[in-house]
């Protein structure tokens, strides 16, 4: 790892670490030995949402009617241009799950269309936009499309034609598409990223709304790496302002959002009550009180009514992991860390006697909560909880290793650090948790035992490892920017600095480039999994969803989970703010 070459195009502006929004006072509180309190308190326990203008029964019946009309539109779509633009809108409005089979058929048709056939029917001004859109959608749905489709937009020197530098829509589509690059495609797509990014930045300040906002969002997080739900929260109002918007599609998206929000608020209230009782009883005041942020995270991974149990289980496990993480990281002595890990490995209430008094209630609550989550699973799902327990116990081992390093003031090599810290990032441990309770539209289990075996296999699957690397690199970049307390273990940024003899800025840029490499591995592995075993594809896509949420949490070098105020606007948008009508 330490000798690997950093991706050249991303050493410069493409991976420049953007300034965060974190306030210094919040950052100081978040990195000290006690955490800032929740910015939400018990708000969602007592909150009563306004009554809807229409009954739920009427909305559901009307949604069914609208879905039939959209299915008809998809089945009758014949041109490449109309098909990809319709699918793109459905996905950005997050209503594509209603039409999964129809979209697959439509994209198969797009794939089979001869290139000459659709190129001749597309206006030159739209060609870059549509070719990029086609490339992105096909890749996101597991179809292998060569990056040489962009060669037609280059001049005799192999550079993108400068005449394209003012085509904002085409450049934005190219930028989003090129971020689905896989390992080995540097030559093909690095230039596309650099050209489109440079051109889009030069156009900023000259664009009207909503293109200006869409460009700004993409430059922060490319569309292919952004959680769909966050895009929907913005695009649903932007789409209405497009002259060519489809009224049926827009109405369906609005009603779909209005139907899911009450469920979100119901789940959030239930979880808030659970967490308040747990947090108050365990009395671990040094631990982060971030239930709302954790549930927001789960909503960005799992959208839709069928994922209700999955959101609840993910949030609970993540909160329990946070209590354990903060105990190891900022409070327990090394001796207490050893005792906690011994109890975790035994996973039995009889082990409570070896723990210090202040951890006993937490330990009993932890075991009880896992039992209750297992009870919430169907008989054919209960086996799967053992995978979550195993990875939770493994997390304890990794936390202990880091506590040892911190106590010894040990500076590991970059590679040694990453082997442990990518695991302690939580991504590999949450991989099987993502699969718990997931059912398809018909109510059948959507994830198989094979998927759990794959997600927890040794060595760690390349997709899961890359997700862990991404989470670690973004977390450590945020920690380095914010500053850390004296007892914290060295981060990957600091290990890189020590090993290479470079300054902080160069180390941050190098780690950011490695995060980009991790994304390319995620792209490539997701495609490979779909090709080798389609049964694993739902699991792989959930892993990608988790990776997308990591980008939001650590956007611009912030730590939106630890410093909860950084996510307050997004939380309000999702759960509280009415949808604007233009």
C-alpha positions, 0 to 999 in steps of 0.5 A: 500500500505504501508504495502504490502510485496515487492516481495522477489526475486526482492529485490536483484540483479533482481531489482537492479537499474542500473546506468544511462547514464545521464550526471550530467550537463544535469541532472542539467539543466533538474531539474532546473527551466528552461529546457535544449533546444532540442538537435534536434532544427529544424533538422527534419524541414529541413532534406532531406532524401537520395533518395531510391534505389528502387521506392516505387511502386516496393517495395510495389509490392515486399512486397505483393509477399513476404507476400504471401510467408510468409503466405504459410510458416505459413499455412504449418508449422506443427511442434511446433519448426518451428512454434514458431521460425517463429512466434518469428522472425516475431514478433521481426522483427515487420512484424507480423501485416501483418499475425495476423490471420495466427499467431493466427491459428498457435499458436492455433495449437501449443497450441493443440499439446499434450506435449508428442508429441512435446517433443519427437521430440525436441532435448534435447539441444533445449528443454528449448529454445523451451518450453520457447519460446512456453510459452512466445508466447502463453501468449503474444497472450492471451492463458493461459499456466501454469508455471508448464511447467518449472517443467521438468527442475528442480531437486529433490530439486525443483531448476533449474538444474545446467547443464542448466546454460551454455545454453545461448539461453535456459536461454535467452528464459527462462528469457524473458518468466518468465517476463510474470509472473502474480500475484500469480506465484511468486513461479513458476517463481521467481526462473526462473528469478533469475536462468536465470539472474544469469546464463546469467550474469555469461556468459557475456564476454564469448558469441559471437555476436549477442547473447552477445548483445541480452543478454545485452538488455534482462538484461536491459529490458526483451523482453516481456517488450521492445517495438517491434520497438526498438527490430526490429531496432537491430534484423533486422541486427542480424537476417541476421547473423544467419545461419538459417535465412529465406531470404524471411522473412528478405527481407520483414522486410527490405522493410517494414522498408524502406517503413515506415521510409519516413512516419515517417519523413513526420509526424515528419516534420509536427509535428515539424512545428506545435510544433515550431509555438506553442512553439514560440507563447505561449512563455513558455520558462520554459517548455520542448521542446521535440517534437522529443522525444515525437514522438519517444515515439508514434512510439514505441507505434504505428507502421505501416501506419494505425496508422498515425493519432494515432501517430500524435494525441498522440504526440500533446496531450502529448506535450500539457500536457507537457506544462500544467505539467511544468506550474504547476510544475516549474513556476506558483504561487499557485494562478495562478495554481488555475486560470489555473485549473478553466479555464481548467474545464470550457474548453471555450474560455471565460475563458481566461480572468481569466488567467494571461497574459502569459497563455492566448495564451497557453489556446486558442491554447490548445482549438483550437488544440483539436478542430482540432484533433477532426476535423481529426477524421471520423464522427463515431469517433468524440464522442471519443474526449470527453474522451480525453478532460475529462481526460485532465481536470482531469490531471489539477486537479491532478497537482493542488493537487500536487502544493498545497502539494508542496506549503504547504511542505506537506509530504503525506503518501505513499498510499495517494501520490500514489493515486494522483501521479499515476494519474498525471503520465499521463498514465491514462490520455493518456489511451483514447488518445491511442485509438483515430483514431485507425483503422484496416487493413480494415479501420474500427474503431478498438476501440469501445465506450465500450473500451473508457468507460472501459479505463476511468471508475471509479474506474480506471481499474486495468490494467490502474492503474498498468500502472500509478503505473509503470510510477510513480515509474520509474519516481520517481526513476529517479528523486531521482537519478538525484536530484530535485530542492528545490520546488519540491513535495516529491516523492514516494521514499521520502515518503517511506523513511519517512514512513518506516524510511529507507535510499534512497537505500532501498527505491529505491529497494522497489519502484523498486519491486513495479514497478515489481508488477505493471508489473505482474498486467499488465500481468494478467489484459491483459490476463483477459481482453482478456478472458472476452471481446475480443473486449477490447483486442486491447485497452488493448494491446495498454496500454501494448505498452505504459507501454513498452515505459515507460521502455525505457524512464526511463531505468537505472534511467534516464529520457530520455524525460526530458534529451533528449540527453539520447535518441539521439542514439535511435532517430538516429537509427530509423529515420536516420541511414541506415540499415547495410548489412552484 
